[in-house]
């Protein structure tokens, strides 16, 4: 699960493995600060996301490249997977300019609130909302301009 999270943010598998390794080190160092009322899975994911975002900020890395069968925590995943190929979906999402892409992934794919995104990215909630709006506008523009995407979305 944590590798899938790292892969959503890093372009190459090797970079995702590095993020995961760094995340495990942070997890073991911070395990004494884990509180029982938190969901362990959410806590672990946040550490991986923070580690990936930190690496992206410092290295100006390119994000997103998923294997076609990788899964993520969408509530209606079965419905989505039955309608489109996840590799194609992630390819389209990877076209969103940064930082909208990161906000889009954290909000839509990882289910984080704008408040959480703001904390992770060091921005305000309203800035997070603006980035998400811009990402959605960009996707609409991509779909409206691309004949290939129009035909693809027509099959969904």
C-alpha positions in Angstrom: 0.0 0.0 0.0 2.8 2.4 0.9 4.7 1.6 -2.3 1.6 2.4 -4.3 1.4 5.8 -2.6 5.1 6.5 -3.3 4.6 5.4 -6.9 1.8 8.0 -7.4 4.2 10.8 -6.5 7.4 9.6 -8.1 8.0 8.9 -11.8 10.4 6.0 -11.5 10.1 2.9 -9.4 13.7 3.3 -8.0 12.8 6.8 -6.8 9.6 5.5 -5.2 11.6 2.8 -3.4 14.0 5.4 -2.1 11.0 7.4 -0.8 9.6 4.3 0.8 12.9 3.5 2.5 13.3 7.0 3.8 9.7 6.9 5.0 10.3 3.7 6.9 13.2 5.3 8.7 10.9 8.3 9.6 8.2 5.9 10.7 10.5 4.0 13.1 11.9 7.3 14.5 8.4 8.7 15.0 6.6 5.6 16.2 6.6 6.9 19.8 4.5 9.9 18.6 1.8 7.7 17.0 -1.4 8.1 18.9 -3.9 5.2 19.2 -6.8 7.3 18.1 -5.2 7.9 14.7 -5.8 5.3 12.0 -2.4 3.6 11.5 -2.8 3.4 7.7 -3.6 7.1 7.4 -0.7 8.0 9.6 1.7 5.9 7.5 0.4 7.3 4.2 0.9 10.8 5.5 4.5 10.1 6.2 5.1 8.7 2.8 3.3 11.6 1.1 5.3 14.1 3.1 8.5 12.4 2.3 7.7 12.3 -1.4 6.6 16.0 -1.5 9.8 17.0 0.3 11.8 15.1 -2.3 9.9 16.7 -5.1 10.4 20.2 -3.7 14.2 19.7 -3.3 14.8 17.8 -6.5 12.2 19.3 -8.7 11.3 15.8 -9.7 8.5 14.8 -12.1 5.7 12.9 -10.6 3.2 10.2 -11.4 3.8 7.0 -13.3 1.7 4.1 -12.3 1.7 0.5 -13.4 -1.6 -0.4 -15.1 -2.8 -2.7 -12.3 -1.8 -0.5 -9.3 -4.6 0.3 -7.0 -5.4 3.3 -4.8 -7.9 4.1 -2.1 -10.8 5.3 -4.2 -14.2 4.5 -2.7 -15.7 3.5 -6.0 -12.5 1.9 -7.4 -14.4 -1.1 -8.9 -16.7 1.2 -10.9 -13.8 3.3 -12.1 -11.6 0.3 -13.0 -14.4 -1.2 -15.0 -14.8 2.0 -17.1 -11.3 2.9 -17.9 -7.7 1.8 -17.8 -5.9 3.2 -14.8 -2.7 3.6 -16.7 -4.5 5.9 -19.1 -6.1 7.8 -16.3 -2.8 8.4 -14.6 -1.2 9.5 -17.9 -3.9 12.2 -18.2 -3.4 13.3 -14.6 0.3 13.5 -15.1 -0.3 16.3 -17.6 -1.7 18.6 -14.9 0.9 21.2 -14.1 2.4 21.3 -10.7 1.3 22.1 -7.9 -2.2 21.4 -9.1 -1.3 17.8 -9.9 -0.1 17.2 -6.3 -3.2 18.8 -4.8 -5.4 16.8 -7.2 -3.8 13.5 -6.2 -3.9 14.3 -2.5 -7.5 15.4 -2.6 -9.1 13.2 -5.2 -7.0 10.1 -5.0 -5.7 10.1 -1.4 -8.9 11.6 0.0 -7.1 14.3 2.0 -8.9 17.5 3.1 -7.7 20.9 2.0 -6.6 21.6 5.5 -4.4 18.4 5.5 -3.0 19.3 2.1 -2.2 22.8 3.3 -0.2 21.4 6.2 1.6 18.9 4.0 2.5 21.5 1.3 2.9 24.5 3.5 0.1 26.4 1.8 -3.3 27.7 3.0 -6.6 25.8 2.6 -7.8 28.4 0.1 -4.6 28.0 -2.0 -5.2 24.3 -2.0 -8.7 24.8 -3.3 -7.4 27.2 -6.0 -4.9 24.6 -7.1 -7.6 21.9 -7.3 -9.9 24.2 -9.3 -7.0 24.9 -11.7 -6.3 21.2 -12.0 -9.9 20.5 -12.9 -10.0 23.3 -15.4 -6.8 22.0 -17.0 -8.4 18.5 -17.2 -11.5 19.9 -18.8 -9.4 21.8 -21.3 -7.4 18.6 -22.1 -10.6 16.6 -22.7 -12.2 19.3 -24.8 -9.1 19.8 -27.1 -8.1 16.2 -27.6 -10.0 14.0 -30.1 -8.2 11.0 -28.6 -9.4 11.9 -25.1 -12.9 12.7 -26.3 -13.2 9.3 -27.9 -11.7 7.6 -24.9 -14.0 9.4 -22.5 -16.9 8.6 -24.7 -16.3 4.9 -23.9 -16.4 5.5 -20.2 
